[in-house]
Amino acid sequence: SWNPDTDCCDWYCVTCDSTTNRINSLTIFAGQVSGQIPALVGDLPYLENLEFHKQPNLTGPIQPSIAKLKGLKFLRLSWTNISGSVPDFLSQLKNLTFLDLSFNNLTGSIPSSLSQLPNLNALHLDRNKLTGHIPKSFGQFIGNVPDLYLSHNQLSGNIPTSFAQMDFNSIDLSRNKLEGDASVIFGLNKTTQIADLSRNLLEFNLSKVEFPTSLTSLDINHNKIYGSIPVELTQLNLQFLNVSYNRLCG
């Protein structure tokens, strides 16, 4: 429990900088919070790490006050019942390296402005109710190319052709309603290790795809992919391969 008569740096879930004694981390786990995210979290200007994880009673939208946390590097709001849209103001948090909004009830489209986060290493928007297209700007991240997790939503349309310029280490677009050609994700000059495109409506010729030699896991099951399995796939160090329920031949 948090006792106002004791040093807040000794409170459960709170971590302070050892030199300045300013709160730099707030991690709330396992069902301790109900209602909305407290707006007062925005009044912790030195916060670098903010987590609300596995909070089934946490509801409402993502608080705009979070935009005040300009030093925030790690933001996880996952496995909750927060709802509303993925807010555009998150793109103001230029120091973010990790953004996890997975396993919630978020709706609406993905803001294209998230591609303007220059230090982002991982973006988790999976397991929500997001709709619309994958933003074209996600083929033009201005800094790092983050691991991208958009699975288990209701995203539609084509995968942006601009993905040809992106070298994703790990990408999961599974269980959406994506259509068309996904071969732009791959390429001999890329270093992609994990790609899951399963259970979509993708339709392209697998035999013409050039896969990166770094690939260790490929799942493209339950699509409309045609052609034959390229011999080059057998030369990779694949630990997992699933091409079932497509239109392959040969």
N, C-alpha and C positions, 0 to 999 in steps of 0.2 A: 504494500500500500504506500501511497505518497503522503507523507506527513509534512505539512508546511513548517513544522518546528525543527526539521532536520535538513541537512545539506542536500540539495536536490541532486548533487553529483552521486549521492549514495542511494538514490531511488532506483527501484527496479525498472528496467528497460531504458534507463537514461545513462549515457556515457558522456563524460566531459573531457576536454583537452587537459592533459596532465600539466601543462604550463600555465594556461590562462584560466583554467577552471570554467570555461564557457561550455555550454551544452553543444556538442557537435553530432550527437547520435540519439535518435529516439526510435526504438524498435518494439512495437506492440504485437505480440503473438497470441494466438490461441484463445479467441473468444472473450477478451477482457473489456471490449468497448461496444456500446450500442448507440444508435442514433447516427448522426452525421459526423464526418471528420471535423474535429474542433477547429474553428477558424483561428484560434490562438496559436496553432502551430506556426503560423506565419510570423509570429512575434519572436521567433528563435533565429535571429539573423546569422548565427554562426553554424547553423545546422548543415552537415554534410551528408548525413544518412537518415532517411525517414522511411520507416516500414510499418505498415498495417497489414498483417498477414494472417489468414485463417480467422477472420472476424465475421461470422455469418450474420451478426446483428448490426453490422456497419452498413448504413444505407445513405441515400441521397447522392448528390453530385460531388465531383472532385472540387474541393474548396479553392476559390480564386486566390485566397491568401497564400497558397503554396507558391504562387508566382513571385512572392517577395523573397523567397529563399534563394538568393542569387549564388550562394556558395554550394548549393546542393549537388552532390555527385551521384548519389544512389537513391532512387525512389522506387519503392515497391508497395503497391496497393493491390494485393492479390488475394484470391479466395475470399471475397467479401460479397456483399449484395449492393455495392455502390452502383449507381445507374446514371443515366444522362449520357452526354457525348464525351468523347476524348477531347479535352479542352485545348484550344489553340494556344493558350497562354503558356503551355508547357515548353514551347519553343523558346521562351525567354530564359530558360534555365540552361545557360550556355556551358556550364561546367558538368552537366550530366554525362556520366559514362554508362549508366545502367538504368533503364526504364522498364518496369514490369507492371503492367495493368491487366494481367491475365486472370482468368476464372472470376469474372464479374458479370454484371448485367449491362455493360456499356452498349449504347446504340448509336446510330448515325454513321457518318462517313469518317474516314481517317484523315486528319488534317495534314495537308501537304507540307506544312511548315515544320513538321518534325524532322524533315531532311536538313534543316538548318542548324541542327545540334552538332557542333563540330567535333565533340569528344566522345560521341556515343559509340559504345562497343556492343551493346545488345539492346534490342527492342522487342518486348513481349506484349503483344496485343491479342494473343490467342485466347480461345474459349470465352468469347463474348457474343454479342448479337450485332456485330458491325456489318454495315451494308455499303453498297456503292463499289467503285473501282479502287484498285490499288493506285495511289497517287503516282503520276508520272515522275514527280520529283524524287521518288524513292530510287530512281535510276541516276540520281545526281546528288547524293549525299555530299555535303561540302567538306567533310573531314574524313574520319574513319568510315569504313563500310561495316556497319554493324551486323551481327547475327540477327536474322529477321524471322520472327515467329508470328504468323498471322492465321494459324490454323483454327478450325472449328468456329468459323464465323459464317456470314452469308454474303461474302464478297463475290462480285460478278465482273463480267467483262474480260478483256484480254490482259495478260501480263504485259506491263509496259515494255516496249522495244528498247527503252533506255537501260533496261537491265543488262543488255549486252555489254555496257561499259562498267558494270558493277562486278566485283569479285567477292561474293559472299562466302565466308567460311562455312556457315551453316544457314540453311533457309528452309522453312517449313510453311507451305501454303496449303496444306492438306485440308480436306473436308470443307470446301467452299463451293462456289458455282463458277469457277474460272474457266474460260474458254480459250480456244485458239492454240497458238504456238508457244510452248515453254522452252524451246531449244535455246532461246536467248540467254537463259540462265547459265548455260554451259559453254565450254570453250577450252581448247588445248592450253591456252595461255593462262588459265585461271587456277586457283588453288582451293576450290570448293571441296569440302570433305563430306558434308551431309546435305542431302536434298530430299525432301519429302513433298511430293506433288500429288499424292494419292487422293482418290475420291473427289475428283473435279469433273469437268467436261472438256478437258484438254484434247486437242486433235492435231497431231503432227507426225511426221515420218521419223521414226526412231532410228532407222538405218542411216540417216544423214547427220545425226548428231555427233559432234566431236566432244567427247567427255574429258575432263581434266584427269591427269594421272593421279591426282591426290585423292580422288573420290573413294570413300570407304563405305558409304551407305546411300543407297538409291531406292526410293519407293515411289513408283508411279502407278500403282494398281488402281483399278476402277476408273479408267478414263476411256477415251476413244482413240488412243494412240495406235498407229498402223505401221506397216513396214516389217522389217526383221530385226532381230537383236544383233547389233554390230559385234563383229569378232573382237574389236578393241576392248569391249567390256570384260571379256574373259582374261584380259591381260592386266587388269587392275587388281589392286589388293582389297577387293570388296569384302567387307564383313557381313553386309546385308544387301540383298537384292530382291525386289518384288516387282514384277511386271505383269502380274496376273490381271485377268478381267479387262483386257484391251482387245484390239483387233490385229494382233501381231500374227505373222505367218512365217513360214520357212523353218 
